[in-house]
Amino acid sequence: MSTDTDHTDSGHSGFGRVSRTKDVAFRWLTFGAALFGILALAVLLANVAVDAVGWLDWGFLTGMPSFSNPYQAGFFPAIIGSIALMVLIAVITFPLGVGAAIYLEEYASDGYLTQFIQLNISNLAGVPSVVYGLLGLGLFVGLLNIGFGTLLVAGFTVSLLILPIVIISAQEAIRSVPDSQRQASYGMGATKWQTIRNVVLPRAIPGILTGTILALGRAIGETAPLIMIGAPTAVFGMPNSLLSKISAMPMQIYTWADQPEMEFQYGVVAAGVVTLLVILLSINSIAILIRNRYQQRDS
């Protein structure tokens, strides 16, 4: 009997040692993967930052674009165009995406039509951006005749690109709210809309904002849709209406990278990339602060 017990104890201890070894190995493996990604990104950013030294100055940020003299190249119209485009995209995408997510999660029945819509939304999230550019060209430029390369056409086209991402992330955030909280609200006599407004949305808004931040981060770097709708590579004035032609930072950087002079391909492009990253991180930081405020209020 004691021999059988000894064998059992030794078996359990051996299994425990193997499990701990696997746990430690898996932890170091995941740590190495994360460290590799962070170091690779840091090396790329450092390389771009070094190339931007001497080119990124106040004159570059406030000057007009140039394609003949790299020392006179400016980025100001593209910066204003990108910021205006991002504001318009957020205004279009956020209410449409959150509204669609609320309907699909809270109101729509789980029938074949809803499943078909869900399947198409998931598929649309993986469609290449150039396809959305062709859609914007055919719909907004060709059919509705809004104009080539205008702020309104660019806003609608890129909004279509990120709308499925916003819908899916908002659905996941709404789905994460415990159903018991909804039932408690109904038990106190609240209506469906009152429950969504006072119970579901306050708890889902941090997740919704997280998905929207990631989607807007993708939108600010898109170039293919802008090329397809005929956005100019550079403009020399500020947009004063929704029908004004605009350029964006990715378009400007892409055009500079195509110039034959080495100063354009390295120094000016690097300065543009650093500016784009700083503006993107600034917008994301503001959105994250707003999200954190909602989280603190909810807790």
Secondary structure, DSSP 8 states (H G I E B T S, - for coil): -HHHHHHHHHHHHHHHHHHHHHHHHHHHHHHHHHHHHHHHHHHHHHHHHHHHTTT-SHHHHHS---SS-GGG---HHHHHHHHHHHHHHHHHHHHHHHHHHHIIIIIS-SSHHHHHHHHHHHHHTTS-HHHHHHHHIIIIIIIS---TTBHHHHHHHHHHHHHHHHHHHHHHHHHTS-HHHHHHHHHTT--HHHHIIIIIHHHHHHHHHHHHHHHHHHHTT--HHHHHTT--S--SS---STTSB---HHHHHHHHHTSSSHIIIIIIHHHHHHHHHHHHHHHHHHHHHHHHHHHHHH-
